[in-house]
Amino acid sequence: MTALLALAAAYSALMLWRYGRRGILVVVPGLIRFRSEATAAPATAVQRQAGEHLAQLGFRRLGSRSEDGPLGGLGLRSDSWADEAHGTYADVFEDAPRRGADARLYFLSTFPDGAVALTANHARKGRSDGAVEVGAMPAAGIGAVFAAHLRTLERMAERHGSPRVAGDLDARESAARAWYRAAGARELQARFLVYFLNTLLAVLILGGALRMLLSRSRGS
């Protein structure tokens, strides 16, 4: 019996490591940390190829970025670009959705009143409530996705004015924080809800196993 309890405790500890790093972001999304490096080169060939497209569209490269949770629980690594003329950032991720396809990326713009617009070239849950506009065009090229993003900005400008000017990496971090305040936290909660539930289950198993082990040790 003691061996089984010890095994259950070990298994639940493994579950906590596997799921807890992301599950905690459901409750405390503010634990996300941002890091950037202006001198870092693009990490992958798909990022370099996407960068060539973005440069043709008027973007300039800012550097590399990461968004991460406790103990590496989020692990978003991207190459960041900015288009000052349209107040738009582009984040290009290291991986492509399928062989031969464009890199995964999204365009992000924020407004002085807290409104945000995000348009991605990969599957993403859409949202449109006036202050938050999220769109996805998984089968479209980079230019088409950017054009759709600009149309969204034109529509939102009627209510929110012009987007904030896209600046350096510090400004990009401010835009990231605005995104997580407006919609990103809810998106994380939906994405990692299963991790959170598994974390709760692991805590219950671990607590029960340790309590029973302690009772057995006191009774022996």
N, CA, C and O of each residue as an XYZ file, in Angstrom:
880
protein
N       0.821     -1.211      0.000
C       0.000      0.000      0.000
C       0.858      1.266      0.000
O       0.575      2.224     -0.719
N       1.900      1.250      0.814
C       2.791      2.414      0.878
C       3.428      2.681     -0.474
O       3.566      3.832     -0.887
N       3.822      1.594     -1.174
C       4.436      1.753     -2.487
C       3.454      2.366     -3.473
O       3.836      3.212     -4.282
N       2.189      1.947     -3.413
C       1.182      2.500     -4.312
C       0.945      3.979     -4.039
O       0.789      4.772     -4.967
N       0.920      4.345     -2.760
C       0.741      5.751     -2.403
C       1.924      6.590     -2.875
O       1.747      7.706     -3.364
N       3.127      6.049     -2.725
C       4.315      6.758     -3.182
C       4.291      6.926     -4.694
O       4.695      7.963     -5.220
N       3.811      5.894     -5.388
C       3.704      5.968     -6.843
C       2.685      7.026     -7.251
O       2.913      7.778     -8.199
N       1.565      7.086     -6.541
C       0.544      8.090     -6.842
C       1.077      9.494     -6.603
O       0.804     10.412     -7.377
N       1.841      9.657     -5.525
C       2.427     10.961     -5.239
C       3.417     11.357     -6.317
O       3.441     12.512     -6.739
N       4.235     10.415     -6.769
C       5.214     10.706     -7.813
C       4.517     11.050     -9.129
O       4.934     11.965     -9.839
N       3.450     10.308     -9.450
C       2.717     10.566    -10.683
C       2.058     11.947    -10.649
O       2.082     12.673    -11.643
N       1.480     12.303     -9.525
C       0.834     13.611     -9.420
C       1.857     14.730     -9.491
O       1.572     15.791    -10.045
N       3.053     14.512     -8.935
C       4.108     15.527     -9.040
C       4.511     15.723    -10.490
O       4.773     16.845    -10.923
N       4.562     14.625    -11.243
C       4.867     14.716    -12.674
C       3.778     15.480    -13.407
O       4.066     16.283    -14.294
N       2.522     15.230    -13.035
C       1.409     15.970    -13.646
C       1.501     17.460    -13.338
O       1.227     18.297    -14.198
N       1.886     17.784    -12.111
C       2.030     19.191    -11.750
C       3.087     19.871    -12.608
O       2.904     21.009    -13.039
N       4.186     19.177    -12.855
C       5.246     19.748    -13.691
C       4.765     19.908    -15.124
O       5.030     20.920    -15.773
N       4.057     18.900    -15.608
C       3.636     18.916    -17.008
C       2.530     19.929    -17.276
O       2.560     20.631    -18.287
N       1.558     20.006    -16.378
C       0.392     20.848    -16.615
C       0.384     22.146    -15.815
O      -0.205     23.138    -16.245
N       1.033     22.144    -14.657
C       0.941     23.307    -13.779
C       1.565     24.560    -14.344
O       1.104     25.667    -14.064
N       2.616     24.401    -15.142
C       3.299     25.576    -15.691
C       2.384     26.395    -16.588
O       2.511     27.617    -16.670
N       1.467     25.718    -17.256
C       0.508     26.431    -18.096
C      -0.812     26.645    -17.369
O      -1.476     27.662    -17.568
N      -1.191     25.696    -16.535
C      -2.445     25.825    -15.810
C      -2.507     27.066    -14.936
O      -3.572     27.659    -14.768
N      -1.369     27.458    -14.381
C      -1.357     28.627    -13.493
C      -1.670     29.907    -14.245
O      -2.149     30.873    -13.650
N      -1.400     29.929    -15.577
C      -1.671     31.132    -16.361
C      -3.165     31.371    -16.527
O      -3.576     32.490    -16.835
N      -3.988     30.342    -16.331
C      -5.435     30.519    -16.370
C      -5.880     31.413    -15.215
O      -6.797     32.222    -15.364
N      -5.231     31.263    -14.078
C      -5.605     32.027    -12.883
C      -4.833     33.335    -12.788
O      -5.387     34.363    -12.398
N      -3.556     33.294    -13.146
C      -2.703     34.488    -13.001
C      -1.974     34.756    -14.322
O      -0.773     34.502    -14.414
N      -2.669     35.262    -15.340
C      -2.002     35.543    -16.607
C      -0.929     36.626    -16.492
O      -0.071     36.754    -17.365
N      -0.985     37.404    -15.409
C       0.020     38.438    -15.195
C       1.410     37.894    -14.946
O       2.370     38.661    -14.889
N       1.541     36.558    -14.792
C       2.865     35.962    -14.608
C       3.656     35.871    -15.907
O       4.833     35.512    -15.888
N       3.028     36.190    -17.029
C       3.753     36.161    -18.303
C       4.851     37.213    -18.281
O       4.637     38.355    -17.874
N       6.018     36.803    -18.725
C       7.171     37.708    -18.772
C       7.613     37.882    -20.221
O       7.562     36.941    -21.012
N       8.045     39.087    -20.557
C       8.467     39.415    -21.907
C       9.973     39.664    -21.926
O      10.537     40.270    -21.015
N      10.596     39.186    -22.979
C      12.028     39.429    -23.144
C      12.301     39.680    -24.618
O      11.716     39.026    -25.482
N      13.176     40.614    -24.904
C      13.479     40.932    -26.290
C      14.973     41.200    -26.453
O      15.672     41.539    -25.498
N      15.434     41.042    -27.674
C      16.849     41.245    -27.980
C      16.958     41.806    -29.394
O      16.664     41.124    -30.375
N      17.381     43.051    -29.473
C      17.422     43.736    -30.768
C      18.481     43.168    -31.702
O      18.320     43.229    -32.921
N      19.549     42.624    -31.163
C      20.665     42.173    -31.998
C      20.563     40.709    -32.417
O      21.375     40.247    -33.218
N      19.596     39.979    -31.898
C      19.475     38.551    -32.225
C      18.980     38.374    -33.654
O      18.059     39.065    -34.089
N      19.596     37.446    -34.379
C      19.202     37.165    -35.753
C      17.967     36.265    -35.772
O      17.689     35.593    -34.780
N      17.218     36.237    -36.884
C      16.090     35.295    -36.987
C      16.564     33.870    -36.747
O      17.638     33.481    -37.207
N      15.767     33.095    -36.029
C      16.192     31.757    -35.614
C      16.003     30.705    -36.695
O      16.698     29.689    -36.684
N      15.079     30.920    -37.629
C      14.768     29.888    -38.611
C      14.672     30.467    -40.018
O      14.559     31.677    -40.214
N      14.721     29.553    -40.994
C      14.615     29.960    -42.390
C      13.241     30.546    -42.700
O      13.137     31.499    -43.474
N      12.174     29.982    -42.099
C      10.837     30.507    -42.374
C      10.692     31.928    -41.839
O       9.975     32.735    -42.430
N      11.354     32.244    -40.742
C      11.326     33.612    -40.243
C      12.043     34.554    -41.205
O      11.576     35.668    -41.446
N      13.164     34.120    -41.750
C      13.895     34.964    -42.695
C      13.081     35.193    -43.967
O      13.063     36.297    -44.511
N      12.418     34.153    -44.432
C      11.598     34.291    -45.635
C      10.415     35.227    -45.391
O      10.102     36.076    -46.225
N       9.763     35.062    -44.244
C       8.651     35.952    -43.910
C       9.140     37.383    -43.756
O       8.446     38.324    -44.142
N      10.340     37.552    -43.190
C      10.904     38.883    -43.036
C      11.092     39.593    -44.365
O      10.897     40.805    -44.458
N      11.468     38.846    -45.391
C      11.620     39.446    -46.717
C      10.287     39.990    -47.222
O      10.233     41.075    -47.800
N       9.212     39.233    -47.002
C       7.874     39.698    -47.390
C       7.489     40.953    -46.598
O       6.968     41.918    -47.157
N       7.752     40.921    -45.304
C       7.379     42.058    -44.464
C       8.154     43.317    -44.852
O       7.594     44.413    -44.858
N       9.426     43.166    -45.172
C      10.222     44.323    -45.592
C       9.637     44.941    -46.859
O       9.617     46.163    -47.009
N       9.169     44.102    -47.758
C       8.555     44.619    -48.988
C       7.252     45.358    -48.701
O       6.849     46.240    -49.460
N       6.601     44.995    -47.606
C       5.353     45.653    -47.213
C       5.589     46.926    -46.404
O       4.636     47.611    -46.033
N       6.851     47.245    -46.129
C       7.163     48.470    -45.400
C       7.503     48.286    -43.940
O       7.633     49.272    -43.215
N       7.654     47.053    -43.485
C       8.012     46.791    -42.092
C       9.525     46.848    -41.916
O      10.290     46.589    -42.845
N       9.931     47.195    -40.701
C      11.347     47.116    -40.339
C      11.493     46.162    -39.158
O      10.621     46.081    -38.292
N      12.595     45.456    -39.143
C      12.798     44.451    -38.106
C      13.208     45.106    -36.789
O      14.048     46.005    -36.770
N      12.601     44.643    -35.677
C      12.939     45.132    -34.341
C      13.918     44.209    -33.631
O      14.811     44.679    -32.926
N      13.758     42.883    -33.812
C      14.596     41.918    -33.108
C      13.775     40.702    -32.710
O      12.669     40.495    -33.209
N      14.322     39.909    -31.817
C      13.627     38.704    -31.361
C      12.858     38.996    -30.077
O      13.225     39.878    -29.301
N      11.778     38.232    -29.868
C      10.955     38.382    -28.676
C      10.606     37.015    -28.113
O      10.602     36.012    -28.827
N      10.314     36.995    -26.823
C       9.757     35.799    -26.198
C       8.712     36.223    -25.184
O       8.843     37.249    -24.516
N       7.672     35.410    -25.084
C       6.646     35.560    -24.061
C       6.575     34.227    -23.346
O       6.313     33.197    -23.968
N       6.805     34.239    -22.045
C       6.893     32.977    -21.331
C       6.252     33.076    -19.960
O       6.158     34.148    -19.363
N       5.816     31.921    -19.486
C       5.250     31.825    -18.152
C       6.236     31.191    -17.199
O       7.393     30.983    -17.567
N       5.813     30.875    -15.975
C       6.705     30.249    -14.995
C       7.275     28.934    -15.516
O       6.539     28.106    -16.054
N       8.569     28.743    -15.360
C       9.250     27.502    -15.729
C       9.057     27.148    -17.200
O       8.979     25.974    -17.559
N       8.979     28.179    -18.051
C       8.853     27.933    -19.484
C       7.497     27.436    -19.917
O       7.399     26.699    -20.898
N       6.441     27.819    -19.211
C       5.126     27.274    -19.479
C       4.443     27.770    -20.735
O       3.508     27.121    -21.206
N       4.867     28.894    -21.301
C       4.219     29.432    -22.495
C       5.086     29.215    -23.732
O       4.637     28.626    -24.715
N       6.307     29.682    -23.682
C       7.286     29.374    -24.715
C       6.997     29.921    -26.095
O       7.183     29.214    -27.085
N       6.545     31.168    -26.188
C       6.327     31.792    -27.490
C       7.598     32.525    -27.908
O       8.046     33.443    -27.220
N       8.175     32.122    -29.031
C       9.398     32.743    -29.557
C       9.094     33.302    -30.932
O       8.568     32.599    -31.794
N       9.423     34.563    -31.134
C       9.071     35.181    -32.403
C      10.108     36.195    -32.843
O      10.953     36.636    -32.065
N      10.018     36.549    -34.109
C      10.812     37.609    -34.714
C       9.853     38.782    -34.889
O       8.770     38.614    -35.451
N      10.234     39.958    -34.419
C       9.283     41.063    -34.356
C       9.618     42.157    -35.366
O      10.779     42.522    -35.552
N       8.571     42.669    -36.012
C       8.695     43.726    -37.020
C       7.682     44.829    -36.724
O       6.701     44.611    -36.014
N       7.932     46.015    -37.277
C       7.027     47.139    -37.040
C       6.837     47.948    -38.316
O       7.773     48.134    -39.094
N       5.620     48.423    -38.517
C       5.280     49.326    -39.617
C       4.739     50.605    -38.985
O       3.569     50.677    -38.609
N       5.604     51.613    -38.872
C       5.207     52.860    -38.213
C       4.064     53.553    -38.952
O       3.217     54.191    -38.328
N       4.039     53.431    -40.270
C       3.044     54.152    -41.064
C       1.619     53.722    -40.719
O       0.697     54.534    -40.794
N       1.425     52.457    -40.343
C       0.091     51.951    -40.056
C      -0.091     51.552    -38.587
O      -1.137     51.016    -38.220
N       0.905     51.807    -37.755
C       0.777     51.471    -36.340
C       0.592     49.987    -36.109
O      -0.249     49.575    -35.311
N       1.382     49.181    -36.811
C       1.179     47.735    -36.765
C       2.483     47.001    -36.487
O       3.531     47.334    -37.040
N       2.399     45.997    -35.619
C       3.513     45.083    -35.368
C       3.222     43.750    -36.050
O       2.065     43.370    -36.232
N       4.276     43.057    -36.418
C       4.152     41.697    -36.936
C       5.080     40.807    -36.132
O       6.263     41.110    -35.984
N       4.554     39.721    -35.618
C       5.358     38.733    -34.904
C       5.374     37.438    -35.707
O       4.323     36.861    -35.987
N       6.566     36.988    -36.075
C       6.737     35.794    -36.898
C       7.295     34.685    -36.014
O       8.379     34.833    -35.448
N       6.575     33.587    -35.891
C       7.011     32.493    -35.029
C       8.014     31.590    -35.747
O       8.170     31.655    -36.966
N       8.686     30.753    -34.968
C       9.775     29.950    -35.505
C       9.302     28.820    -36.398
O      10.049     28.370    -37.267
N       8.080     28.351    -36.204
C       7.615     27.177    -36.928
C       6.600     27.550    -37.998
O       5.924     28.574    -37.900
N       6.502     26.707    -39.022
C       5.479     26.845    -40.052
C       4.381     25.832    -39.787
O       4.667     24.758    -39.258
N       3.124     26.133    -40.136
C       2.033     25.197    -39.873
C       2.154     23.914    -40.675
O       1.683     22.869    -40.224
N       2.760     23.956    -41.828
C       2.964     22.746    -42.632
C       4.143     22.997    -43.569
O       4.506     24.145    -43.825
N       4.723     21.945    -44.067
C       5.900     22.061    -44.927
C       5.586     22.905    -46.168
O       4.590     22.681    -46.856
N       6.450     23.870    -46.429
C       6.284     24.711    -47.599
C       5.377     25.906    -47.394
O       5.273     26.749    -48.285
N       4.710     26.009    -46.241
C       3.803     27.126    -45.985
C       4.558     28.291    -45.369
O       5.698     28.152    -44.926
N       3.897     29.444    -45.351
C       4.487     30.603    -44.694
C       4.613     30.344    -43.197
O       3.898     29.517    -42.631
N       5.526     31.059    -42.577
C       5.650     30.988    -41.124
C       4.356     31.465    -40.468
O       3.621     32.276    -41.031
N       4.095     30.955    -39.287
C       2.955     31.463    -38.519
C       3.273     32.873    -38.060
O       4.359     33.135    -37.545
N       2.331     33.775    -38.245
C       2.534     35.156    -37.804
C       1.194     35.800    -37.496
O       0.136     35.272    -37.837
N       1.261     36.945    -36.850
C       0.064     37.759    -36.692
C       0.456     39.224    -36.737
O       1.596     39.591    -36.455
N      -0.508     40.049    -37.097
C      -0.359     41.503    -37.081
C      -1.145     42.034    -35.892
O      -2.270     41.602    -35.642
N      -0.552     42.973    -35.159
C      -1.166     43.510    -33.940
C      -1.080     45.024    -33.940
O      -0.022     45.599    -34.195
N      -2.194     45.655    -33.654
C      -2.243     47.118    -33.490
C      -3.036     47.439    -32.238
O      -4.006     46.756    -31.910
N      -2.617     48.477    -31.546
C      -3.331     48.906    -30.343
C      -3.717     50.367    -30.482
O      -3.096     51.127    -31.225
N      -4.755     50.742    -29.751
C      -5.282     52.100    -29.814
C      -5.134     52.769    -28.453
O      -5.088     52.090    -27.427
N      -5.059     54.102    -28.440
C      -4.863     54.819    -27.161
C      -5.926     54.523    -26.109
O      -5.647     54.604    -24.912
N      -7.143     54.180    -26.537
C      -8.211     53.918    -25.560
C      -8.255     52.469    -25.088
O      -9.167     52.088    -24.355
N      -7.263     51.641    -25.508
C      -7.203     50.259    -25.060
C      -7.728     49.244    -26.052
O      -7.589     48.043    -25.821
N      -8.324     49.678    -27.143
C      -8.804     48.752    -28.160
C      -7.618     48.082    -28.854
O      -6.532     48.656    -28.929
N      -7.830     46.871    -29.358
C      -6.761     46.140    -30.039
C      -7.320     45.427    -31.265
O      -8.498     45.076    -31.324
N      -6.438     45.225    -32.238
C      -6.780     44.455    -33.431
C      -5.662     43.458    -33.685
O      -4.485     43.817    -33.665
N      -6.032     42.206    -33.923
C      -5.055     41.158    -34.216
C      -5.575     40.329    -35.381
O      -6.715     39.865    -35.370
N      -4.725     40.149    -36.385
C      -5.080     39.339    -37.549
C      -3.971     38.328    -37.783
O      -2.808     38.700    -37.937
N      -4.332     37.041    -37.811
C      -3.339     35.969    -37.899
C      -3.479     35.198    -39.206
O      -4.534     35.199    -39.840
N      -2.391     34.543    -39.591
C      -2.440     33.681    -40.778
C      -2.573     32.207    -40.390
O      -2.321     31.317    -41.203
N      -2.967     31.962    -39.152
C      -3.160     30.594    -38.672
C      -4.464     30.527    -37.877
O      -5.048     31.555    -37.534
N      -4.904     29.324    -37.594
C      -6.190     29.142    -36.912
C      -6.199     29.863    -35.574
O      -5.282     29.716    -34.765
N      -7.243     30.639    -35.358
C      -7.364     31.396    -34.122
C      -8.844     31.730    -33.942
O      -9.533     32.037    -34.915
N      -9.323     31.673    -32.737
C     -10.729     31.961    -32.500
C     -11.003     33.433    -32.753
O     -10.352     34.300    -32.171
N     -11.965     33.715    -33.623
C     -12.289     35.088    -33.958
C     -13.073     35.792    -32.856
O     -13.725     35.163    -32.024
N     -12.986     37.100    -32.882
C     -13.741     37.896    -31.908
C     -13.952     39.289    -32.481
O     -13.039     39.864    -33.075
N     -15.139     39.828    -32.306
C     -15.451     41.165    -32.785
C     -16.486     41.785    -31.853
O     -17.674     41.471    -31.922
N     -16.011     42.668    -30.986
C     -16.949     43.309    -30.054
C     -16.743     44.813    -29.977
O     -17.105     45.442    -28.983
N     -16.169     45.385    -31.012
C     -15.967     46.826    -31.018
C     -14.617     47.234    -30.491
O     -13.880     47.951    -31.167
N     -14.275     46.791    -29.289
C     -12.990     47.139    -28.700
C     -11.913     46.114    -29.006
O     -10.722     46.410    -28.906
N     -12.328     44.904    -29.380
C     -11.383     43.834    -29.711
C     -11.793     43.210    -31.032
O     -12.929     42.766    -31.195
N     -10.858     43.181    -31.974
C     -11.102     42.551    -33.267
C     -10.003     41.517    -33.502
O      -8.831     41.868    -33.632
N     -10.383     40.256    -33.555
C      -9.446     39.167    -33.803
C      -9.925     38.399    -35.024
O     -11.069     37.946    -35.078
N      -9.034     38.256    -36.008
C      -9.384     37.531    -37.219
C      -8.300     36.539    -37.587
O      -7.144     36.694    -37.193
N      -8.678     35.518    -38.346
C      -7.729     34.497    -38.773
C      -7.973     34.161    -40.232
O      -9.119     34.025    -40.661
N      -6.889     34.027    -41.001
C      -6.948     33.681    -42.418
C      -5.900     32.600    -42.681
O      -4.849     32.886    -43.254
N      -6.175     31.366    -42.271
C      -5.169     30.304    -42.333
C      -4.644     29.998    -43.726
O      -3.497     29.573    -43.864
N      -5.452     30.201    -44.764
C      -5.026     29.823    -46.111
C      -4.458     30.997    -46.909
O      -4.115     30.831    -48.079
N      -4.353     32.177    -46.299
C      -3.953     33.376    -47.033
C      -2.459     33.644    -46.910
O      -1.813     33.221    -45.951
N      -1.926     34.352    -47.893
C      -0.542     34.771    -47.850
C      -0.348     35.971    -46.937
O      -1.316     36.570    -46.467
N       0.904     36.316    -46.692
C       1.205     37.390    -45.748
C       0.611     38.713    -46.199
O       0.040     39.446    -45.392
N       0.742     39.027    -47.496
C       0.207     40.287    -48.002
C      -1.297     40.387    -47.843
O      -1.816     41.447    -47.494
N      -2.000     39.292    -48.097
C      -3.457     39.301    -47.967
C      -3.885     39.461    -46.515
O      -4.865     40.147    -46.224
N      -3.151     38.831    -45.604
C      -3.478     38.954    -44.181
C      -3.257     40.386    -43.712
O      -4.058     40.925    -42.948
N      -2.166     41.003    -44.171
C      -1.899     42.390    -43.793
C      -2.967     43.316    -44.355
O      -3.406     44.240    -43.670
N      -3.390     43.083    -45.591
C      -4.448     43.905    -46.186
C      -5.736     43.800    -45.373
O      -6.423     44.798    -45.158
N      -6.058     42.592    -44.924
C      -7.252     42.412    -44.091
C      -7.103     43.150    -42.762
O      -8.063     43.729    -42.254
N      -5.904     43.124    -42.212
C      -5.665     43.832    -40.952
C      -5.867     45.331    -41.136
O      -6.465     45.989    -40.285
N      -5.369     45.874    -42.250
C      -5.528     47.306    -42.503
C      -7.000     47.676    -42.661
O      -7.421     48.748    -42.228
N      -7.777     46.797    -43.276
C      -9.223     47.067    -43.398
C      -9.872     47.098    -42.017
O     -10.766     47.905    -41.763
N      -9.422     46.222    -41.135
C      -9.934     46.223    -39.762
C      -9.597     47.537    -39.066
O     -10.432     48.106    -38.363
N      -8.367     48.019    -39.263
C      -7.964     49.281    -38.641
C      -8.797     50.442    -39.153
O      -9.175     51.324    -38.382
N      -9.081     50.451    -40.433
C      -9.911     51.519    -40.997
C     -11.296     51.510    -40.358
O     -11.849     52.564    -40.042
N     -11.842     50.332    -40.172
C     -13.170     50.219    -39.567
C     -13.141     50.657    -38.100
O     -14.050     51.345    -37.636
N     -12.099     50.257    -37.375
C     -12.016     50.607    -35.960
C     -11.697     52.077    -35.744
O     -12.042     52.637    -34.703
N     -11.043     52.711    -36.711
C     -10.657     54.116    -36.560
C     -11.864     55.026    -36.400
O     -11.755     56.097    -35.803
N     -13.019     54.614    -36.926
C     -14.217     55.435    -36.800
C     -14.617     55.623    -35.335
O     -15.188     56.648    -34.963
N     -14.312     54.628    -34.516
C     -14.675     54.705    -33.100
C     -13.482     55.017    -32.203
O     -13.632     55.705    -31.193
N     -12.304     54.522    -32.560
C     -11.157     54.592    -31.649
C     -10.043     55.533    -32.109
O      -9.062     55.717    -31.388
N     -10.172     56.121    -33.274
C      -9.114     56.988    -33.776
C      -7.981     56.183    -34.399
O      -8.146     55.010    -34.733
N      -6.841     56.824    -34.547
C      -5.695     56.158    -35.167
C      -5.002     55.239    -34.179
O      -4.988     55.517    -32.980
N      -4.418     54.133    -34.670
C      -3.660     53.255    -33.769
C      -2.433     53.969    -33.213
O      -1.971     54.965    -33.769
N      -1.925     53.450    -32.125
C      -0.658     53.947    -31.593
C       0.445     53.721    -32.619
O       0.433     52.740    -33.363
N       1.385     54.636    -32.643
C       2.525     54.490    -33.545
C       3.357     53.285    -33.110
O       3.651     53.121    -31.926
N       3.729     52.454    -34.064
C       4.570     51.298    -33.760
C       6.012     51.750    -33.610
O       6.569     52.369    -34.517
N       6.621     51.445    -32.469
C       7.960     51.933    -32.181
C       8.992     50.845    -32.021
O       9.087     49.939    -32.848
N       9.774     50.935    -30.946
C      10.867     49.999    -30.717
C      10.373     48.791    -29.922
O       9.169     48.593    -29.758
N      11.322     47.983    -29.430
C      10.936     46.779    -28.696
C      10.236     47.098    -27.383
O       9.377     46.335    -26.939
N      10.595     48.220    -26.753
C       9.886     48.613    -25.529
C       8.421     48.921    -25.839
O       7.522     48.540    -25.089
N       8.196     49.612    -26.947
C       6.824     49.894    -27.355
C       6.096     48.612    -27.727
O       4.895     48.474    -27.494
N       6.842     47.669    -28.312
C       6.226     46.369    -28.649
C       5.794     45.629    -27.391
O       4.752     44.973    -27.386
N       6.579     45.728    -26.330
C       6.192     45.102    -25.071
C       4.938     45.753    -24.502
O       4.070     45.071    -23.958
N       4.843     47.073    -24.629
C       3.633     47.764    -24.167
C       2.413     47.296    -24.945
O       1.329     47.149    -24.379
N       2.589     47.059    -26.254
C       1.489     46.551    -27.068
C       1.099     45.147    -26.628
O      -0.082     44.802    -26.613
N       2.098     44.332    -26.268
C       1.806     42.981    -25.789
C       1.002     43.028    -24.493
O       0.060     42.255    -24.314
N       1.368     43.920    -23.607
C       0.630     44.045    -22.347
C      -0.805     44.510    -22.607
O      -1.740     44.055    -21.949
N      -0.969     45.418    -23.569
C      -2.311     45.883    -23.922
C      -3.142     44.730    -24.481
O      -4.339     44.637    -24.206
N      -2.515     43.854    -25.260
C      -3.223     42.703    -25.808
C      -3.686     41.760    -24.702
O      -4.825     41.294    -24.722
N      -2.819     41.479    -23.748
C      -3.202     40.560    -22.675
C      -4.246     41.181    -21.756
O      -5.043     40.455    -21.161
N      -4.261     42.498    -21.625
C      -5.311     43.142    -20.834
C      -6.654     43.068    -21.557
O      -7.697     42.879    -20.930
N      -6.620     43.217    -22.877
C      -7.865     43.326    -23.629
C      -8.470     41.974    -23.981
O      -9.671     41.771    -23.799
N      -7.665     41.053    -24.477
C      -8.221     39.790    -24.959
C      -7.306     38.602    -24.755
O      -7.774     37.465    -24.694
N      -6.013     38.844    -24.650
C      -5.067     37.741    -24.583
C      -5.242     36.851    -23.366
O      -5.071     35.635    -23.457
N      -5.581     37.442    -22.231
C      -5.756     36.638    -21.023
C      -6.916     35.662    -21.191
O      -6.805     34.500    -20.801
N      -8.024     36.121    -21.764
C      -9.171     35.245    -21.989
C      -8.821     34.143    -22.990
O      -9.266     33.005    -22.849
N      -8.032     34.484    -23.988
C      -7.602     33.488    -24.967
C      -6.736     32.417    -24.306
O      -6.882     31.228    -24.587
N      -5.829     32.855    -23.422
C      -5.005     31.899    -22.684
C      -5.854     30.997    -21.798
O      -5.607     29.795    -21.703
N      -6.844     31.577    -21.158
C      -7.703     30.801    -20.264
C      -8.440     29.705    -21.027
O      -8.576     28.585    -20.536
N      -8.911     30.027    -22.219
C      -9.597     29.016    -23.023
C      -8.616     27.954    -23.510
O      -8.930     26.764    -23.542
N      -7.433     28.404    -23.883
C      -6.432     27.479    -24.440
C      -5.896     26.515    -23.389
O      -5.648     25.345    -23.682
N      -5.718     27.006    -22.165
C      -5.062     26.205    -21.136
C      -6.009     25.717    -20.048
O      -5.554     25.295    -18.984
N      -7.323     25.765    -20.292
C      -8.274     25.321    -19.273
C      -8.047     23.859    -18.908
O      -8.098     23.500    -17.732
N      -7.799     23.015    -19.901
C      -7.558     21.596    -19.616
C      -6.322     21.426    -18.741
O      -6.305     20.578    -17.849
N      -5.294     22.224    -18.990
C      -4.084     22.160    -18.162
C      -4.422     22.532    -16.717
O      -3.920     21.918    -15.776
N      -5.274     23.543    -16.553
C      -5.655     23.971    -15.207
C      -6.429     22.872    -14.484
O      -6.188     22.611    -13.306
N      -7.360     22.228    -15.191
C      -8.139     21.154    -14.578
C      -7.252     19.973    -14.210
O      -7.428     19.365    -13.155
N      -6.294     19.647    -15.082
C      -5.354     18.571    -14.759
C      -4.464     18.938    -13.578
O      -4.076     18.076    -12.790
N      -4.147     20.214    -13.463
C      -3.349     20.674    -12.324
C      -4.132     20.499    -11.024
O      -3.584     20.034    -10.025
N      -5.409     20.869    -11.039
C      -6.246     20.677     -9.849
C      -6.325     19.204     -9.468
O      -6.231     18.853     -8.292
N      -6.500     18.343    -10.471
C      -6.561     16.910    -10.202
C      -5.259     16.420     -9.591
O      -5.267     15.617     -8.659
N      -4.135     16.908    -10.120
C      -2.833     16.496     -9.589
C      -2.668     16.943     -8.142
O      -2.127     16.203     -7.321
N      -3.130     18.147     -7.825
C      -3.042     18.644     -6.447
C      -3.872     17.766     -5.510
O      -3.434     17.441     -4.407
N      -5.061     17.386     -5.951
C      -5.920     16.534     -5.117
C      -5.278     15.164     -4.890
O      -5.284     14.647     -3.773
N      -4.725     14.581     -5.957
C      -4.086     13.271     -5.819
C      -2.874     13.362     -4.906
O      -2.683     12.529     -4.020
N      -2.052     14.390     -5.133
C      -0.845     14.538     -4.319
C      -1.202     14.773     -2.856
O      -0.612     14.166     -1.963
N      -2.168     15.652     -2.614
C      -2.567     15.923     -1.235
C      -3.104     14.691     -0.539
O      -2.775     14.421      0.616
N      -3.948     13.932     -1.261
C      -4.502     12.724     -0.660
C      -3.437     11.673     -0.387
O      -3.443     11.036      0.666
N      -2.513     11.489     -1.347
C      -1.458     10.493     -1.160
C      -0.543     10.867     -0.006
O      -0.181     10.010      0.800
N      -0.168     12.121      0.083
C       0.717     12.549      1.169
C       0.030     12.433      2.526
O       0.655     12.066      3.521
N      -1.262     12.749      2.553
C      -2.000     12.655      3.820
C      -2.074     11.202      4.287
O      -1.922     10.916      5.475
N      -2.307     10.295      3.351
C      -2.379      8.877      3.717
C      -1.011      8.330      4.110
O      -0.899      7.513      5.025
N       0.033      8.788      3.408
C       1.392      8.351      3.777
C       1.755      8.850      5.170
O       2.370      8.124      5.951
N       1.376     10.084      5.479
C       1.660     10.635      6.799
C       0.908      9.873      7.890
O       1.449      9.599      8.961
N      -0.361      9.535      7.593
C      -1.151      8.782      8.577
C      -0.544      7.412      8.830
O      -0.494      6.948      9.969
N      -0.082      6.765      7.759
C       0.523      5.431      7.923
C       1.828      5.500      8.712
O       2.132      4.623      9.521
N       2.599      6.574      8.455
C       3.871      6.693      9.181
C       3.623      6.957     10.657
O       4.400      6.499     11.495
N       2.571      7.679     10.998
C       2.266      7.952     12.409
C       1.720      6.691     13.094
O       1.937      6.469     14.285
N       1.004      5.873     12.307
C       0.412      4.692     12.914
C       1.374      3.539     13.060
O       1.103      2.589     13.793
N       2.514      3.612     12.359
C       3.464      2.483     12.439
C       4.398      2.640     13.634
O       5.260      1.790     13.860
